[in-house]
Amino acid sequence: STALWKIDYAETASNLKLYNQRINDWCRDFDGYLIESDMDSHLLVFKNSLAAVKFAECVQLNLIRLQWSANFIGMCNEVYNYSQADLKRNLWNGIKIRIGISSGEALVDSTMSLSKSKTYIPKVRYFGNAVNMSAMIESQCFGGQIAVAENVYEELSPYLENQTLDEKGGLHLFEEKKANPNVTKNLYMINPKFKTFA
């Protein structure tokens, strides 16, 4: 969203406030926890891989339906260079975000933080290999994509038995080899245009 901030700071801030509210709502819908947020960047934790993937699909599908302001949609069309064909087919609307999902144990650090109401509240930080891997996976995506680590794909395999693994429908996962040497295992991309899990 760097380019959007440069075009119109106030318009971007207003629309990203709406976006953040929805991220919080969708996170709660899937029993997730929002750990860190920086306007258009978030770190979230879920109880299992299936909940994380359901959340990610919910986000990508519902961002298309979000009621962005007309000015902001025009800014996004300019920045992301949406084609008229894509817009007519409702493939994109507003901002595109990248989502990377990893699974594993994380280290937790809890400290007390002073809130705006001058009361101390616990602040939890997650860090470690699982968190780092999620960030690296996310960096391999394009806007609008969901990428999952190989261990996430393996955890989801019981749900994939009757899915069609191609672009014509059902689940669309495909193996991708990445140039980043830090991402040593295969990544799998999920096409958010299809509803994959009931």
C-alpha positions as CSV (number, residue, x, y, z in Angstrom):
1,S,0.0,0.0,0.0
2,T,3.0,2.3,-0.1
3,A,2.0,3.8,-3.4
4,L,-1.6,4.4,-2.1
5,W,-0.2,6.4,0.9
6,K,1.8,8.6,-1.5
7,I,-1.3,9.3,-3.7
8,D,-3.7,10.3,-0.9
9,Y,-2.7,9.8,2.7
10,A,-6.1,10.7,4.3
11,E,-8.1,8.6,1.8
12,T,-5.8,5.6,2.4
13,A,-5.9,6.0,6.1
14,S,-9.8,6.1,6.1
15,N,-10.2,3.0,4.0
16,L,-7.5,1.0,5.8
17,K,-9.3,1.8,9.1
18,L,-12.3,0.0,7.6
19,Y,-10.0,-2.8,6.4
20,N,-8.6,-3.2,9.9
21,Q,-12.0,-3.4,11.5
22,R,-13.0,-6.2,9.1
23,I,-9.7,-8.1,9.7
24,N,-10.6,-8.0,13.5
25,D,-14.1,-9.2,12.8
26,W,-13.0,-12.1,10.5
27,C,-10.2,-13.1,12.9
28,R,-12.8,-13.5,15.7
29,D,-15.0,-15.5,13.4
30,F,-12.3,-18.2,13.1
31,D,-11.3,-18.0,16.8
32,G,-8.0,-16.3,15.9
33,Y,-5.9,-13.8,17.8
34,L,-4.6,-10.6,16.4
35,I,-1.1,-10.3,17.8
36,E,0.4,-7.3,15.9
37,S,-1.0,-4.8,13.5
38,D,0.6,-2.0,11.5
39,M,-2.3,-0.6,9.4
40,D,-2.1,-3.0,6.4
41,S,0.2,-5.6,8.0
42,H,-0.9,-8.2,10.6
43,L,0.4,-11.1,12.6
44,L,-2.4,-13.5,13.6
45,V,-2.4,-16.8,15.4
46,F,-5.0,-19.6,15.0
47,K,-5.7,-22.9,16.8
48,N,-4.9,-25.0,13.7
49,S,-4.0,-24.8,10.0
50,L,-7.6,-25.3,8.9
51,A,-8.8,-22.3,10.8
52,A,-6.0,-20.2,9.4
53,V,-6.7,-21.2,5.8
54,K,-10.5,-20.6,6.2
55,F,-9.7,-17.1,7.6
56,A,-7.3,-16.4,4.7
57,E,-10.0,-17.4,2.1
58,C,-12.6,-15.3,3.9
59,V,-10.3,-12.3,3.8
60,Q,-9.4,-12.6,0.1
61,L,-13.0,-13.2,-0.9
62,N,-14.6,-10.5,1.2
63,L,-12.1,-7.8,0.4
64,I,-13.6,-7.9,-3.1
65,R,-17.0,-7.2,-1.6
66,L,-15.9,-4.5,0.9
67,Q,-17.5,-1.1,0.5
68,W,-14.4,1.0,-0.3
69,S,-14.8,4.6,-1.2
70,A,-15.1,5.5,-4.9
71,N,-11.9,7.6,-4.7
72,F,-10.0,4.7,-3.1
73,I,-11.2,2.2,-5.7
74,G,-9.9,4.6,-8.4
75,M,-6.6,4.8,-6.6
76,C,-6.3,1.0,-6.4
77,N,-7.2,0.6,-10.0
78,E,-4.4,3.0,-10.9
79,V,-1.8,1.4,-8.6
80,Y,-2.6,-2.2,-9.3
81,N,-3.4,-1.7,-13.0
82,Y,-6.6,-3.8,-12.9
83,S,-7.9,-4.7,-16.3
84,Q,-11.5,-3.9,-17.2
85,A,-12.1,-7.6,-17.8
86,D,-11.0,-8.4,-14.3
87,L,-13.2,-5.6,-12.8
88,K,-16.2,-6.8,-14.8
89,R,-15.7,-10.4,-13.6
90,N,-15.4,-9.1,-9.9
91,L,-12.0,-10.6,-9.5
92,W,-10.5,-7.6,-7.8
93,N,-11.8,-4.6,-5.9
94,G,-9.8,-2.3,-3.6
95,I,-6.5,-3.4,-2.2
96,K,-4.7,-6.7,-2.8
97,I,-3.0,-8.3,0.2
98,R,-0.6,-11.2,0.5
99,I,-1.1,-13.9,3.0
100,G,1.5,-16.4,4.2
101,I,0.7,-19.3,6.5
102,S,3.1,-21.5,8.4
103,S,2.5,-24.0,11.2
104,G,4.6,-24.8,14.3
105,E,5.4,-23.9,17.8
106,A,6.2,-20.3,18.6
107,L,7.9,-18.7,21.6
108,V,5.7,-16.4,23.6
109,D,6.7,-13.3,25.5
110,S,4.2,-11.4,27.7
111,T,4.8,-7.9,29.0
112,M,2.6,-5.2,30.5
113,S,1.7,-2.2,28.3
114,L,0.2,1.1,29.3
115,S,-3.1,1.6,27.4
116,K,-4.7,4.9,26.3
117,S,-6.9,4.7,29.4
118,K,-3.8,4.7,31.6
119,T,-4.3,1.1,32.7
120,Y,-1.8,-1.6,32.3
121,I,-2.8,-4.5,30.0
122,P,-0.8,-7.6,29.0
123,K,0.8,-7.5,25.6
124,V,1.8,-10.8,24.0
125,R,4.5,-11.3,21.4
126,Y,5.0,-14.4,19.3
127,F,8.4,-15.1,17.8
128,G,10.5,-17.9,16.5
129,N,10.9,-20.0,13.4
130,A,7.1,-20.4,12.7
131,V,6.6,-16.7,12.7
132,N,9.7,-16.0,10.6
133,M,8.6,-18.7,8.1
134,S,5.2,-17.1,7.7
135,A,6.8,-13.7,6.9
136,M,9.1,-15.3,4.3
137,I,6.2,-17.2,2.7
138,E,4.2,-14.0,2.5
139,S,7.1,-12.3,0.8
140,Q,6.8,-14.9,-2.0
141,C,3.2,-14.0,-2.8
142,F,1.7,-11.5,-5.2
143,G,-1.3,-9.4,-3.9
144,G,-4.5,-11.5,-3.7
145,Q,-2.6,-14.8,-3.1
146,I,-2.5,-17.2,-0.2
147,A,0.6,-19.3,0.2
148,V,1.0,-22.0,2.7
149,A,4.1,-24.0,3.9
150,E,4.5,-27.6,3.1
151,N,3.7,-28.6,6.7
152,V,0.4,-26.7,6.5
153,Y,-0.5,-28.5,3.2
154,E,0.2,-31.8,4.9
155,E,-2.0,-30.9,7.9
156,L,-4.8,-30.1,5.5
157,S,-4.5,-33.3,3.5
158,P,-7.3,-35.1,5.3
159,Y,-9.7,-32.4,4.0
160,L,-8.4,-32.7,0.4
161,E,-9.5,-36.2,-0.5
162,N,-12.5,-35.3,-2.6
163,Q,-11.3,-32.0,-4.0
164,T,-10.5,-31.1,-7.6
165,L,-6.9,-29.9,-7.7
166,D,-7.1,-27.7,-10.8
167,E,-8.3,-24.3,-11.8
168,K,-11.7,-25.5,-12.9
169,G,-13.2,-25.7,-9.4
170,G,-12.8,-26.9,-5.9
171,L,-9.4,-26.6,-4.3
172,H,-6.6,-25.1,-6.4
173,L,-3.3,-25.9,-4.9
174,F,-0.1,-26.1,-6.8
175,E,3.6,-26.6,-6.0
176,E,5.9,-23.6,-6.5
177,K,9.6,-23.7,-6.4
178,K,11.0,-20.4,-5.0
179,A,14.2,-18.6,-5.5
180,N,14.5,-17.4,-1.9
181,P,17.1,-19.8,-0.3
182,N,15.6,-19.2,3.1
183,V,12.4,-20.9,2.0
184,T,13.8,-24.4,1.7
185,K,10.6,-26.4,1.4
186,N,7.9,-26.4,-1.3
187,L,5.1,-23.8,-1.1
188,Y,1.5,-24.3,-2.0
189,M,-0.7,-21.6,-3.4
190,I,-4.4,-21.4,-2.7
191,N,-6.7,-19.8,-5.3
192,P,-9.1,-17.7,-3.3
193,K,-11.7,-17.5,-6.1
194,F,-13.1,-20.9,-5.0
195,K,-14.6,-21.9,-1.8
196,T,-12.6,-24.9,-0.7
197,F,-13.5,-26.0,2.8
198,A,-17.1,-26.4,4.1
